[in-house]
Amino acid sequence: MLLRVILATVMLATLGHAAGYGHYQTDFPPEEFRARHAKIFDQIGNDAIAIVAGAPAAQGFQVFRQSNEFYYLCGVESPHAYILLNGRTRQTALYLPHTDPDRERNAGKILSAEDAEKVREMTGVDAVYPVEELARHLSRMQVKTPVPRVYTPMLPWEGVESSRDELLYQQALIASDPWDGRPSREAWFVEKLRSRYPAFAIHDLSPILDELRLVKSEREISLIRKASQIAAWALIEAMKSTRPGVMEYQLDAAARYVFLTNGAKYVAYPAIVGGGTNAWLGHYYRNSDPLKDQEMVLMDFAPDYRYYTSDVTRWWPVNGKYNDDQKAFLKFVLGYRNALISRIKPGVTAGAVLQDARVEMKALLETLKFSKSHYRAAAEKALDFAGHLSHPVGMTVHDVGVYRNKPFVEGQVFAVDPMLWVPEEEMYIRMEDVVVVTATGAENFTDFLVAEPEEIERLMAEPGIVQQYPARLP
């Protein structure tokens, strides 16, 4: 009898794996998605509905990645899917395409309308329908008056290597091109709703979702922490691989190896590997030049780990040795980082943190020696810069939401990024880490990543993966 039970258990497990349900995310339970739905219901009220469209199928040979907003609400990674949150009933429905046997034979299982029972169990939604049913259900909602208000995101959906600020800039370029000018997918969807259902008043769901995503749950924080740790390990490997003559893209490759071997399939943004004056460009991404002796390299790179990201930056000498001025600059940004993080806690504002840290940094600056007057002037000017407490970090590197206009609350995650510019020599110096506001202060996810000049020099004496596996082509 016991043997039969064991065999039955193994067969069930095997069938479940064969059906492909094991490919559904395991980071968030249904209860967490239902809690997010409840918060949206509370915001839109009992006379409204919310509709969020998932990402379309990937183009060409690209691997499909769900849009952040859709994934945030259900975790389903099927293209051309929709989720509807009905404020009248406080129930949620998913609309999925039908099974495509030919596609699945080539690419593996994709959750579809035919998997309704399993999808309900995994996601916590109340119902699952074929995608063509959405039009009929929306039509029926116009019968009972008052007709519900409809909320849907109107700001760009985020996918691979994207943040809203960059997507809005891209949309502006498209709009200004007289030979293009096509609407965004969000604008297209809103227009479809208005033309098919003119009784609906359409409202923007983006501010509501942004506010929810600004404060992270424990499970979200765990994923950002892991993404940050992977980013730190990648920078460690890049430091060890740095030598005069190494190409910028080889440090990019060393970091990507660390990403992939630790389970991060995507990158949060293109690697910034700026040797010499290339770092002055800020978001330099070409990574095509050789690293030169006597110059510095600035590297800013992080993975997309299970839909969550980080943002970590370090600045180090190509030849492995800081000169006195470079040490002074590094001690300045390191001191600034520590002064900022030590003051972050619930209830205080970003402005208060910056103001108090500025006082401490003025005292530190008095102890530092620079060989050139414009070096000291650059450090003094950095004291007045308000961007050292930088952008939120989460499902994108420049995550949605605004945290600097009110006191910190537990669960907010953002980048601490003290920086300074030396325009006379086109020099840009930064040290960036990601922190979360805790109940009593702040946790720096990458506090183990080397930061002191002596620590970085010792690390760079070790051979890196680029030296162990050099390029094969001449």
Secondary structure, 3 states (H helix, E strand, C coil): CHHHHHHHHHHHHHHHHHCCHHHCCCCCCHHHHHHHHHHHHHHHCCCEEEEEECCCCCCCCCCCCCCHHHHHHHCCCCCCCEEEEECCCCEEEEEECCCCHHHHHHHCCCCCHHHHHHHHHHHCCCEEEECCHHHHHHHHCCCCCCCCEEEECCCCCCCCCCCHHHHHHHHHHHHHCCCCCCCCHHHHHHHHHHHHCCCCCEEECHHHHHHHHHECCHHHHHHHHHHHHHHHHHHHHHHHHCCCCCEHHHHHHHHHHHHHHCCCCEECCCCEEEEHHHHHHCCCCCCCCECCCCCEEEEECCEEECCECCCCEEEEECCCCCCHHHHHHHHHHHHHHHHHHCCCCCCCCHHHHHHHHHHHHHHHHHHCCCCCHHHHHHHHHHCCCCCCEEEECCCCCCCCCCCCCCCCCCCEEEEECCEEEEHHHCEEEECEEEEEECCCCEEECCCCCCCCHHHHHHHHCCCCHHHHCCCCCC
